[in-house]
Amino acid sequence: MAPSFDQLSDHDLQEEEDEIDFSDLQQRYDVRLEEGLETFIVIDGLPVVNSEQKPKLVKFLMKRLASAGRIKDGEESVYMPMNEQGVSEGFAFVEYQTPEQATSAIKQLHGTALDKKHTLSVNKLTDIEKYGREGKIDDEYVAPEIPEFTEREHLRWWLADPNARDQFVMFRGDNVGVYWNNKKDNPETIVDRKHWTQLFVRWSPQGTYLASMHQQGVQIWAGQSFSRVRQFPHPFVSLMEFSPNENYLTTWSKDPIVVDPEGKGPLTIDEEGKHIVIWDVKTGKPLRSFVAYDLPVPPPLGDAPPLKAKPQWPAFKWSADEKYVARMKPGESISVYELPRMNLLDKTSIKIEGIQEFEWAPATVQRDGPKVYEQLLSYWTPELGSNPAKVGLMSIPSKEIVRTRNLFNVTEARLHWQSDAKFICVKVDRHSKSKKSLATNLEIFRIKEKGVPVEVVDSLKDTVINFAWEPKGDRFVLITAGEAVPGSNVLPKTAVSFFAPEKTKGNITGPFKLVKTFDKKNSNGIYWSPKGRFVVVATVSVQQHSDIDFYDLDYEGDKPDDQKDMASNLMLINTEDHYGMTDVEWDPTGRYVVTSASMWTHQMENGYRMWTFSGTMLAEQPTEKFKQLHWRPRPPTLLSKDEQRNVRRNLREYSREFDEVDREMEESADQAVVDARRRLYAEWFSYLRSAREEVAEEREDLGIPDPEQEQMKRVRTKSGDGTQADEQVIEEVVDEVLEETEEVVG
């Protein structure tokens, strides 16, 4: 008979409890506990204060906490424990209204400075409970082992090349290789790896990293051995882009992210279902993730099938100083985020009804008048009802509208910033009232001049299909095309026009004037040298034509009369051809340009050709399954403007030194060939001499006389007076055939 409750001892009660399985109840309780504590965060790294200083610290801390979300009960939800000595322990517990706000606080505040001496460390309360509960925290502190210092490879080692050579990466077949450019000679291989990438490769903007694309994500490589520096796990990633200063990386996949249920890797539940991730390159950690926006698709014409939506790429655009990054919600707004915390500027997006495109100024602008720090971005909106189309300039972070321009009868507009942010050209395609014809005019905003005046270039007869500013310069090139003949497969002829400012006194750039137009062309691509002055205008990805025209805008010959007042001296210096050409790319110095034919476009005559800036072909490299070739960019020069001017001033002297180095390299290459031939010649005669010595020894052992010695004759001649004259030795060498065989082939 079982004992009654009163008869059970404490020991018996404990045994009864041990036999009962509470795992299901405990599991439910744990889930509820975690769900209830998801709104709590723990803040470490706070100053140690007494009870009198505590309210002041809490009030100061509240200002930082409020930037991420709403605290549940104000200051009462900030619990800061005090010890027996009456001072704080350097940490506090905070409760937000929602778990999402708590997560946002961790992302925004973790690792940020509270003041000059204190850096905040922010974590979820449930994380601390979870990791500690499972025995992952030891009761006793064990000092970590500090690994020995190992020197790493310099990330920009290639800049120390004594011959100042540049590198390029080439993807062909399954192989990716990095090479030194040796001009006329075959490129020198630095590294060549099979299956280095699955999609494509890309250099970072300043050449520090080489990025490869994989099904699991993006990897970046650097150093002389091109070892892996960082991994960015983003499943099925298909697009990526670096920020201008290489501090951040954006990745995109059409498939939403599915997070590992075991929590492995840097991606968390916050990235679940997102398409875009912005990463910190130095730490490899995600800063924030987003759902992708597609670009608006125009309605189909007639019975044509509907067009497929294209992803908005680049999805995010960076300010010149990388303090801000922005994205556009087509037709609605621009969202500007502050880096590195990735918090929305002023906690709200900028509403711009109908917005179609925006672009940051590529350099920090110095306008006439404002003395405050700012970054500029430009945007345009189409005609909406009775409202005209509009181009606007906005100052960030103030969000002040600096300049607007109303436009009418607009079909399309494109924004083109000059590299120094001195100008922005808005290419406006206008339709006639009947909407049967198009024409283009250029609206050029002069950013640095007072009031940002706008100059209009409307002397264009046809539609502009391509436009490009000169890097670091004031000139531009455009290509226009007439209307295609209905029902014809022949593309309309194009015209290439060059514009330059008129000469003026002082630093003010004069009005832009047409320098010259070259008609009856097939060109569709403009490729400026990164140093300006030289430009290649080519016909790419067109089966019928593959022209390459090399132009010099500062030709050193006589200047034509029609260019006397222009800041240019235009000359077509060479015309070449590369059948099947799909890509054109200049090296970072502007000395060489590569044209290539990629198998991604067609399967005919794939490979590349290398040219000088003036159009002289240096190398032709047909390459099976050639896909892409990219020059390795260089970081900005460390020379001051005065030092750069000094280099240009003494360029002829430096050119002689470089010519001498080139000559020595060519001579060393020729000498290497001669030395190789001499080595083979010496090896042959050494072998021949040893073979003859062996034959002579065998003859001597067999008692056979040497035929060469038998035929040696010594002739003595005497002078007329009977005295002995000089001796003359005549050697006659006779080849003896030891063995001969005859073999009939075929």
C-alpha positions in Angstrom: 0.0 0.0 0.0 1.4 3.4 -1.0 2.2 5.8 1.8 0.0 8.9 2.3 1.3 12.4 1.6 1.8 13.1 5.3 3.9 9.9 5.7 6.4 10.9 3.0 9.7 12.3 4.1 11.5 15.2 2.3 13.9 12.7 0.8 11.0 10.6 -0.6 9.4 13.7 -2.0 12.6 14.6 -3.8 12.9 11.1 -5.3 9.3 11.3 -6.5 10.0 14.7 -8.2 13.1 13.2 -9.9 11.1 10.5 -11.4 8.6 12.9 -13.0 9.4 14.1 -16.6 9.0 17.9 -16.7 10.8 18.3 -20.1 7.6 19.2 -22.0 6.6 21.8 -19.5 10.1 23.2 -19.3 10.3 23.5 -23.0 7.0 25.4 -23.1 8.2 27.6 -20.3 11.5 28.3 -22.0 9.8 29.4 -25.2 7.5 31.8 -23.4 10.4 33.1 -21.4 12.4 33.8 -24.5 9.5 35.4 -26.3 8.9 37.7 -23.4 12.6 38.7 -23.1 13.1 39.4 -26.8 12.4 43.1 -26.1 15.3 43.3 -23.6 18.9 44.3 -24.4 22.0 44.4 -22.3 24.3 47.4 -22.7 28.0 46.9 -21.6 30.8 49.4 -21.5 29.1 52.2 -19.6 30.9 54.5 -17.2 30.9 53.5 -13.6 28.9 56.2 -11.7 27.5 56.8 -8.2 23.8 57.2 -7.3 24.0 61.0 -7.8 25.5 60.7 -11.3 23.2 57.8 -12.3 20.2 59.9 -13.4 22.4 62.1 -15.6 23.9 59.0 -17.2 20.5 57.4 -17.8 19.2 60.6 -19.4 22.3 60.9 -21.7 22.0 57.2 -22.6 18.3 57.6 -23.4 19.1 60.0 -26.3 21.2 57.3 -27.9 18.7 54.5 -27.2 15.8 56.5 -28.7 17.5 56.6 -32.1 16.7 52.9 -32.5 13.2 52.8 -31.2 10.8 53.6 -28.4 11.7 52.6 -24.8 8.7 50.9 -23.2 8.3 53.0 -20.1 10.8 55.7 -20.6 13.7 56.0 -18.1 12.0 53.5 -15.8 12.8 50.8 -18.4 16.5 51.4 -18.1 17.7 49.3 -15.1 21.3 50.0 -14.0 22.3 47.8 -11.0 24.3 49.3 -8.2 26.7 47.3 -6.0 27.3 47.4 -2.2 29.6 50.4 -2.6 26.9 52.4 -4.1 28.4 52.6 -7.6 27.2 51.1 -10.9 28.6 47.9 -12.5 29.1 49.4 -16.0 26.1 47.7 -17.6 22.4 48.2 -17.9 19.2 46.4 -19.0 16.8 48.2 -21.4 13.4 47.1 -22.5 12.0 48.3 -25.9 8.4 48.1 -27.1 9.0 45.5 -29.8 11.6 42.8 -30.5 12.3 44.5 -33.9 13.2 47.7 -32.1 15.5 45.8 -29.8 17.2 44.1 -32.8 17.6 47.5 -34.5 19.2 48.9 -31.4 21.8 46.1 -31.4 22.7 46.8 -35.0 22.8 50.6 -34.6 24.5 50.9 -31.2 26.8 47.9 -30.9 30.4 49.0 -31.2 29.6 52.7 -31.2 31.3 55.3 -29.0 29.4 56.7 -26.1 32.1 59.2 -25.4 35.9 59.4 -25.9 36.6 56.7 -23.3 33.6 54.4 -23.5 32.4 52.1 -26.4 29.0 50.4 -26.1 28.6 46.6 -26.4 25.0 45.7 -27.0 23.5 42.2 -27.0 20.1 40.5 -26.6 19.3 39.3 -23.1 18.0 36.0 -24.5 21.4 35.4 -26.2 23.2 35.7 -22.9 20.7 33.3 -21.3 20.9 30.9 -24.2 24.7 30.6 -24.4 25.1 30.5 -20.6 22.4 28.0 -20.0 23.9 25.4 -22.4 27.1 25.4 -20.5 29.0 27.4 -23.1 30.4 29.7 -20.4 33.0 28.3 -18.0 32.7 29.2 -14.3 36.4 30.0 -14.1 38.1 32.5 -16.4 40.7 31.1 -18.7 43.0 33.6 -20.4 42.9 33.1 -24.2 46.0 32.0 -26.0 47.5 34.9 -28.0 48.8 33.5 -31.3 52.3 34.5 -32.5 52.4 37.5 -34.8 52.7 36.6 -38.4 53.3 39.2 -41.0 50.7 39.4 -43.7 51.2 40.1 -47.3 50.9 43.8 -48.3 47.5 44.3 -50.0 49.0 46.8 -52.5 52.2 45.0 -53.3 51.9 45.3 -57.0 52.4 49.1 -56.9 56.1 48.5 -55.9 56.9 46.8 -59.2 60.3 48.3 -60.3 59.1 48.6 -63.9 55.8 50.2 -62.9 53.9 47.5 -64.8 50.2 47.0 -64.5 48.2 43.8 -64.0 45.1 42.4 -65.5 42.8 39.5 -64.8 41.6 37.2 -67.5 38.8 34.6 -67.3 38.8 31.9 -70.0 37.2 28.5 -70.0 37.3 27.3 -66.4 40.5 29.2 -65.6 41.1 32.6 -64.1 44.6 34.1 -64.3 46.3 37.3 -63.1 49.1 38.6 -65.3 51.8 41.3 -65.6 51.5 43.4 -68.8 54.7 43.1 -70.7 53.6 45.1 -73.7 54.7 43.3 -76.9 55.8 40.1 -75.1 53.5 37.4 -73.8 52.0 38.4 -70.4 53.8 37.1 -67.3 51.7 34.8 -65.2 51.3 35.7 -61.6 48.7 33.1 -60.6 46.4 30.9 -62.7 43.7 28.8 -61.0 41.0 26.5 -62.3 37.4 27.0 -61.1 38.4 30.2 -59.2 34.9 31.6 -59.9 31.5 30.4 -61.1 30.1 33.5 -62.7 32.6 36.3 -63.2 35.5 38.1 -61.5 35.8 41.8 -60.6 38.5 44.1 -59.1 37.6 46.5 -56.3 37.6 50.2 -57.4 41.1 50.8 -56.1 42.5 47.4 -57.1 43.0 46.1 -53.6 40.8 43.0 -53.9 39.8 40.6 -56.6 36.2 39.3 -56.0 35.0 35.9 -57.2 31.3 34.8 -57.5 30.1 31.4 -56.2 26.8 29.7 -55.5 27.4 30.1 -51.8 28.4 33.8 -51.9 31.2 36.2 -52.7 34.9 35.8 -51.9 37.7 38.4 -52.0 41.4 37.7 -52.6 44.5 39.9 -52.1 48.2 39.9 -51.5 51.0 38.6 -53.6 49.8 35.0 -53.4 46.1 36.0 -53.9 45.0 34.3 -50.7 41.5 34.5 -49.5 40.8 37.6 -47.3 37.1 37.4 -46.6 33.9 35.4 -47.4 30.4 36.9 -47.7 27.9 34.1 -47.6 24.9 35.0 -49.7 23.3 31.9 -51.3 22.7 32.1 -55.1 24.3 35.6 -55.4 24.4 36.8 -58.9 25.3 40.5 -58.6 27.8 42.4 -56.4 29.4 45.9 -56.2 32.0 47.6 -54.1 31.6 51.0 -52.6 34.0 53.7 -54.2 36.5 53.5 -51.3 36.2 49.7 -50.9 34.9 49.8 -47.4 31.5 48.2 -48.2 30.1 45.5 -50.5 26.6 45.0 -51.8 25.3 41.6 -52.9 22.0 40.7 -54.7 20.2 37.5 -55.4 16.8 37.0 -57.1 16.1 34.3 -54.5 15.2 35.4 -51.0 17.6 34.4 -48.3 16.8 31.3 -46.3 18.8 31.4 -43.0 20.4 28.2 -41.6 18.1 26.9 -38.8 21.2 26.0 -36.7 22.3 29.6 -36.8 25.7 29.0 -38.5 27.3 31.9 -40.4 26.8 35.7 -40.1 23.3 35.8 -41.5 20.6 35.9 -38.9 16.8 35.8 -38.8 16.9 39.5 -39.7 18.1 38.6 -43.3 15.4 36.0 -43.8 13.5 36.6 -47.0 15.7 39.5 -48.1 17.4 39.8 -51.5 20.1 42.5 -50.8 22.8 42.6 -48.2 25.3 45.4 -47.5 28.5 44.1 -45.9 31.4 45.7 -44.0 34.5 44.5 -46.1 37.0 44.7 -43.2 34.9 42.7 -40.7 32.9 40.5 -43.1 29.7 41.2 -41.2 26.4 42.2 -42.7 25.3 45.8 -41.9 21.8 45.6 -43.1 19.6 43.6 -45.5 16.7 44.7 -47.8 14.0 43.5 -50.1 14.7 44.2 -53.8 12.8 46.7 -55.9 12.3 46.1 -59.6 12.5 48.8 -62.2 9.1 49.9 -63.7 8.2 48.1 -66.9 6.5 50.1 -69.7 3.3 48.6 -71.0 3.6 46.3 -74.1 2.9 47.7 -77.5 -0.1 46.1 -79.3 -0.2 42.3 -79.1 3.5 42.1 -78.0 4.1 39.9 -74.9 4.7 41.8 -71.6 8.3 42.7 -70.8 10.0 41.1 -67.8 10.8 43.2 -64.9 14.5 44.0 -64.4 16.2 44.4 -61.0 17.2 47.8 -60.0 21.0 47.7 -60.1 23.0 49.1 -58.6 20.4 48.8 -55.9 22.4 51.2 -53.7 24.5 54.2 -54.7 27.2 55.7 -52.5 28.2 59.3 -51.8 31.7 60.3 -52.7 32.9 60.2 -49.1 31.0 57.0 -48.2 29.2 58.7 -45.3 25.9 58.0 -47.0 24.3 55.3 -49.2 20.9 55.7 -50.9 18.3 53.6 -52.7 15.3 54.6 -54.8 11.8 53.3 -54.5 10.8 53.9 -58.2 8.1 56.5 -58.5 8.0 57.3 -54.8 11.0 58.2 -52.7 14.8 58.1 -52.0 16.0 56.5 -48.7 19.4 57.8 -47.5 21.2 55.8 -44.8 24.1 57.0 -42.7 27.2 54.8 -42.5 28.4 52.7 -40.9 25.3 52.3 -38.6 23.0 52.1 -41.6 20.3 54.1 -39.9 17.8 56.0 -42.0 18.7 59.7 -42.2 16.3 61.7 -40.0 14.3 58.4 -39.6 12.3 59.1 -42.8 12.6 58.7 -46.6 12.6 61.6 -48.9 9.3 61.7 -50.8 9.7 62.6 -54.5 6.7 61.7 -56.5 7.4 60.0 -59.8 11.2 59.8 -59.3 12.8 57.8 -62.1 16.6 58.0 -61.5 19.1 59.6 -59.1 22.9 59.9 -59.0 25.3 61.1 -56.3 28.0 63.7 -57.2 31.2 61.6 -57.7 33.3 64.1 -55.7 32.6 66.3 -52.7 31.3 69.5 -54.1 32.7 73.0 -53.4 30.0 75.4 -54.4 30.2 79.1 -54.6 28.6 80.4 -51.5 27.7 77.6 -49.0 30.5 76.9 -46.5 28.9 73.9 -44.8 29.7 70.3 -45.5 27.4 68.6 -48.0 27.1 65.9 -50.6 25.0 66.5 -53.6 22.6 64.2 -55.4 20.6 64.8 -58.5 17.3 63.2 -59.6 14.6 63.7 -62.3 10.8 63.1 -62.4 8.6 62.8 -65.5 5.6 64.9 -66.3 2.7 64.1 -64.0 -0.7 65.5 -65.1 -0.3 69.3 -65.6 3.1 69.3 -63.8 6.2 69.5 -66.0 9.1 67.1 -65.8 11.8 68.2 -63.3 15.5 67.9 -62.6 16.6 68.6 -59.0 19.8 69.0 -57.0 19.6 68.1 -53.3 22.1 68.7 -50.5 22.7 66.0 -48.0 22.4 65.8 -45.0 20.3 69.0 -44.9 17.9 67.7 -47.7 17.8 71.2 -49.0 16.8 71.6 -52.7 19.8 73.5 -54.2 18.4 73.9 -57.8 15.5 72.7 -59.9 14.8 72.8 -63.7 11.5 72.3 -65.3 11.4 70.3 -68.6 8.6 69.8 -71.1 7.7 67.1 -73.7 10.2 64.7 -72.0 10.3 61.1 -73.1 13.5 60.1 -71.2 16.3 61.8 -69.3 19.8 60.6 -68.2 22.0 62.1 -65.6 25.8 62.4 -66.4 28.1 63.8 -63.7 31.6 65.1 -64.6 34.2 63.3 -62.5 35.2 66.4 -60.4 31.5 67.3 -59.9 32.0 70.6 -61.7 29.1 69.9 -64.1 26.2 67.6 -64.5 24.7 67.1 -67.9 21.1 66.0 -68.2 20.5 64.4 -71.6 16.9 65.1 -72.4 15.0 63.2 -75.1 12.0 65.3 -76.2 9.1 64.2 -78.3 7.2 66.4 -80.7 3.6 67.3 -80.0 2.5 64.5 -82.3 4.9 62.1 -80.5 6.1 60.8 -83.8 9.7 62.1 -83.7 12.4 62.5 -81.0 15.2 65.1 -80.5 17.8 65.6 -77.8 19.1 68.6 -76.0 21.6 68.8 -73.2 21.0 70.7 -70.0 24.4 71.4 -68.3 24.3 72.5 -64.7 27.4 74.5 -63.7 27.7 73.3 -60.1 30.6 75.5 -58.9 29.3 78.8 -60.2 27.0 81.0 -58.2 23.4 80.1 -58.4 24.2 77.0 -60.4 23.3 78.4 -63.9 22.2 76.0 -66.6 23.6 76.0 -70.1 21.5 74.5 -72.9 23.0 72.8 -75.9 20.1 72.3 -78.4 21.9 72.3 -81.7 21.5 68.6 -82.0 19.6 67.2 -85.0 19.3 63.6 -84.0 18.8 61.5 -80.8 21.9 61.1 -78.6 22.5 57.4 -78.0 25.7 57.8 -76.0 27.4 60.6 -73.9 30.7 60.7 -71.9 32.6 63.4 -70.1 36.4 63.6 -70.2 37.8 62.3 -66.9 39.2 65.2 -64.9 38.4 67.5 -67.8 35.8 69.9 -69.3 35.2 68.2 -72.7 32.7 65.6 -73.8 31.8 63.4 -76.7 28.4 62.2 -77.8 27.1 59.9 -80.5 23.9 60.7 -82.3 21.8 58.4 -84.5 19.0 59.1 -87.0 15.7 57.3 -87.1 15.7 53.6 -88.3 14.0 52.8 -91.5 10.8 50.8 -90.7 11.1 47.2 -91.7 14.9 47.4 -92.4 17.5 45.3 -90.7 20.2 47.9 -91.4 21.1 50.1 -88.4 21.1 53.8 -89.1 24.4 55.6 -89.5 25.7 57.5 -86.5 27.7 60.7 -86.0 30.4 61.4 -83.4 30.5 65.0 -82.1 33.2 66.6 -79.9 32.4 69.5 -77.6 34.9 71.8 -75.7 34.6 75.0 -73.8 35.7 78.3 -75.3 38.8 79.8 -73.9 38.3 82.4 -71.2 40.4 84.4 -68.8 40.7 83.1 -65.3 39.4 79.8 -63.9 35.8 80.2 -65.3 35.0 77.6 -67.9 33.6 79.1 -71.1 30.4 78.1 -72.9 30.5 74.7 -74.6 30.8 74.7 -78.4 30.9 72.1 -81.0 34.5 71.3 -82.1 33.8 68.9 -84.9 31.4 66.1 -86.1 32.4 63.0 -87.9 29.4 61.7 -90.0 28.6 58.4 -91.6 29.9 56.3 -88.7 28.8 53.0 -87.2 30.1 53.8 -83.7 28.1 53.2 -80.5 30.6 53.2 -77.7 32.8 56.0 -76.1 35.8 55.1 -74.0 37.9 57.9 -72.6 41.4 57.3 -71.3 41.4 57.5 -67.5 43.8 60.4 -67.7 41.8 62.3 -70.3 43.0 63.7 -73.6 42.7 60.5 -75.6 39.4 58.8 -76.5 38.5 55.6 -78.4 35.1 55.6 -80.2 34.2 52.1 -81.3 31.5 49.8 -82.7 30.9 47.1 -80.2 28.7 44.0 -80.3 27.6 44.7 -83.8 28.1 41.8 -86.2 28.4 43.9 -89.4 30.9 46.4 -88.1 33.9 46.6 -85.7 35.5 50.0 -86.1 38.0 51.5 -83.6 38.8 55.2 -83.9 41.6 56.8 -81.8 41.3 60.5 -81.2 43.6 63.0 -79.6 42.0 66.2 -78.2 45.3 67.9 -77.5 47.2 67.1 -80.7 50.6 68.8 -80.7 50.5 69.7 -84.4 49.2 72.9 -86.0 45.8 74.0 -84.7 43.0 74.5 -87.3 41.4 77.9 -87.6 38.0 76.6 -86.4 39.6 75.5 -83.1 41.6 78.6 -82.3 39.2 79.8 -79.6 38.6 76.3 -78.3 40.3 74.5 -75.4 41.1 71.6 -77.7 43.1 70.5 -80.8 41.2 67.5 -82.2 42.8 64.9 -84.4 41.8 61.5 -85.6 45.1 59.8 -85.2 44.3 56.2 -86.3 41.5 53.9 -87.4 41.6 50.2 -86.8 39.3 47.1 -86.8 38.7 44.2 -84.5 36.1 41.7 -85.8 33.6 40.6 -83.2 34.7 43.1 -80.6 32.4 43.2 -77.5 34.4 45.2 -74.9 37.0 48.0 -74.8 39.0 48.8 -71.6 41.9 51.2 -70.9 44.6 50.4 -68.5 44.8 52.7 -65.4 47.7 54.8 -66.8 46.0 55.6 -70.1 49.0 54.1 -72.1 47.3 50.9 -73.4 43.8 49.9 -74.4 42.5 46.4 -74.8 39.7 45.3 -77.2 38.2 41.9 -76.7 35.6 39.5 -78.1 33.8 37.5 -75.3 32.2 34.1 -75.8 29.4 35.4 -73.6 28.3 37.4 -76.6 29.3 35.1 -79.5 31.6 32.1 -80.2 33.6 33.5 -83.1 37.3 34.5 -82.9 37.3 35.0 -79.1 40.3 36.7 -77.6 41.9 40.1 -77.1 44.1 42.7 -78.8 46.3 45.2 -77.1 46.9 48.7 -78.5 48.8 51.8 -77.6 46.9 55.0 -76.9 47.6 56.1 -80.4 46.3 52.9 -82.1 49.4 50.8 -82.7 48.7 47.1 -82.1 51.1 45.6 -79.6 49.7 42.1 -79.3 47.0 39.8 -80.7 46.0 36.9 -78.4 43.3 34.6 -79.8 42.1 32.7 -76.7 39.7 29.8 -76.7 36.6 30.3 -74.6 37.7 33.8 -73.7 35.2 35.5 -71.3 36.5 38.7 -69.8 39.6 40.8 -69.2 39.9 43.6 -66.7 42.8 45.9 -65.9 43.7 46.2 -62.2 42.8 49.7 -61.1 45.2 51.9 -59.2 44.4 53.9 -56.0 44.5 57.7 -56.2 48.0 59.1 -56.4 49.8 60.3 -53.3 51.6 63.1 -55.2 50.4 66.6 -54.6 49.2 68.8 -57.5 52.6 70.6 -57.6 54.4 67.3 -57.8 52.2 66.1 -60.6 52.8 69.3 -62.5 56.5 68.8 -62.0 56.2 65.3 -63.5 54.4 66.6 -66.5 56.9 69.4 -66.9 59.8 66.8 -67.0 57.9 64.2 -69.0 60.4 64.1 -71.8 63.2 63.4 -69.4 61.3 60.6 -67.8 60.3 59.3 -71.2 63.9 58.9 -72.1 64.5 56.9 -69.0 61.5 54.7 -69.7 62.7 54.2 -73.3 66.1 53.1 -72.0 64.4 50.6 -69.7 62.3 49.3 -72.6 65.4 49.0 -74.7 67.2 47.1 -71.9 64.3 44.8 -71.5 64.3 44.1 -75.3 68.0 43.6 -75.4 67.9 41.4 -72.3 65.2 39.3 -74.1 67.4 39.1 -77.2 70.4 38.3 -75.1 68.5 35.5 -73.4 67.8 33.9 -76.8 71.5 34.2 -77.8 72.6 32.8 -74.4 70.3 29.9 -74.8 71.6 29.1 -78.3 75.2 29.4 -77.1 74.4 27.0 -74.2 73.0 24.4 -76.6 76.0 24.9 -79.0 78.4 24.3 -76.1 76.5 21.3 -74.9 76.6 19.8 -78.4 80.3 20.2 -78.9 81.0 19.0 -75.3 79.0 15.8 -76.1 80.8 15.5 -79.5 84.3 15.8 -77.9 83.5 13.2 -75.2 82.1 10.8 -77.9 85.2 11.1 -79.9 87.4 10.4 -76.9 85.4 7.3 -76.2 85.7 6.1 -79.8 89.5 6.8 -79.7 89.9 4.7 -76.5 88.0 1.8 -78.0 90.1 1.9 -81.2 93.3 1.9 -79.1 92.1 -1.1 -77.0 91.2 -3.0 -80.2 94.5 -2.0 -82.0 92.8 -0.1 -84.8 94.7 3.0 -86.0 93.0 6.3 -85.9 92.2 7.4 -89.5 92.4 11.0 -88.5 96.0 10.6 -87.3 96.9 8.6 -90.4 95.8 11.4 -92.7 97.6 14.1 -90.7 100.4 15.6 -92.8 103.1 17.9 -91.9 104.5 20.0 -94.7 107.8 21.8 -94.3 108.8 24.5 -96.7 112.3 26.0 -97.1 113.4 29.4 -98.1 115.4 30.1 -101.2 118.7 30.3 -99.2 118.3 26.8 -97.8 117.2 27.8 -94.3 114.2 26.1 -92.8 111.0 28.1 -93.0 108.1 28.2 -90.7 106.2 25.0 -90.4 102.7 24.8 -91.7 100.3 22.1 -90.4 97.4 21.1 -92.6 94.7 19.0 -91.0 92.2 17.1 -93.1 89.2 15.7 -91.3 87.4 12.7 -92.8 84.0 11.5 -91.5 83.8 7.8 -91.1 80.4 6.1 -91.3 80.2 3.5 -88.6 76.7 2.3 -89.2 73.9 3.2 -91.7 70.4 1.9 -91.7 67.6 2.5 -94.2 63.9 2.4 -93.2 61.0 2.7 -95.6 58.2 4.8 -94.2 54.6 4.4 -95.5 
